[in-house]
């Protein structure tokens, strides 16, 4: 009975990870296309559009990596997942900082 529940948890978790990663990649692709359009559109901050999309995408990808620790049983795999999580958290923080600065800069240029 316990083995069946463990197998079910592993299967469900793998599906959630897959869906999370698909959503993350989809958001990344959408942000890329939206950024390309913004690049040729006046009065749209391309940097802000890309940073917002990338930040949201990283959130979904990070969620998938965290869930991966639920089904990982080998210490070396857990260390790899931990390193990936750390890198993605650092990227998320950098993007968050970039978004904040771009919003502040956009506010300054609007008042001039």
N, C-alpha and C positions, 0 to 999 in steps of 0.2 A: 504494500500500500504506500509506504513512504517512498520507495523507488519510483512508483508511478507518479506521485505528486512532484517529486524532484524532476522527473523527465518532462512533465507538463510545464513546470516552472521554467525549465531550460528552453523548451520549444517556444513558449509564449514570449519569453525574454528575447530570444533570437529574432522573432518576428517584429517585436517592438523596436529592437535595435535597427533592423533592416528598414523599417518604415521611417524611423527617425533620421537615418542617414540619407534615405531617398528624399525626404522633405528638405533636409539641410542642403543637399546638392541642388535640388530644384530651386530653392530660394537663392542660392549662389548664382545659378545660371540666370534666373530672373533679374537679379541685381546687376549682373554683368550687362545684360541686354538693356536694362533701364539706364545704366551708366553710359552705355554707348549712345543712346538716344539723348541723354542729358548733355553729353559732350558737345553735341551739335545744336543744342537748344539754348538760346540766350536766357539769362536770368535764372537758370537752374544750376545749383551748386553740385557739380558732378562728384566732387570729393565726398560730400555729405550723403548723396544718394548711395554711392558705393559703400561707404563706411556703415551706414544703417543696414544695408542688405547683408554685408559680410558679418556684421555683429549678430544679426538674427540667425543667419546660417550657422555660425559657430555655436550658438546656443543649442540648436538641435543636434549638431555633431558631438558636442560635449556631452549632452544627455545620453547619446548612444554609447559613448566611451564609458561613462559612469555605470550604465546598465551592464556593460560588458564585464565589469568586475564581479557582478552577481553570479555569472556562470563560469568564470575563470577559476581554476583550482590550482594552477601551477604558479609558484612564486615568481618565476621569470616573466610569465605573461602578465601578472599583476604589476610588476615593476614597469613593464613596457606601457601598459595602460595608464599607470600613474604618471609616467613621463609625458605621454600624449595629453593627458588631462592638464598637467601643469603648463605645457606649451599652449594649449587652447585657452586656458584661463588667462595666461599672459597676453595672448593676442586679443582676447575679449577686453581686457583692461586697457590695452593700448588703443583699441578701436573706440572704446567708450571715451577715453581722453581726447582722441582726435575729433569725435563727434561734438563733444562739448566745446572744444576750441573753434571748430567750424561754425557752430551755432552762434558763438559769441562774435566771431568775425563777421558773419552774415548780418547780425544785428547792428554792428558798427557801420558797415557799408550802407545799410538801408537808411541810416539817419543822416548821412552826409549829403 
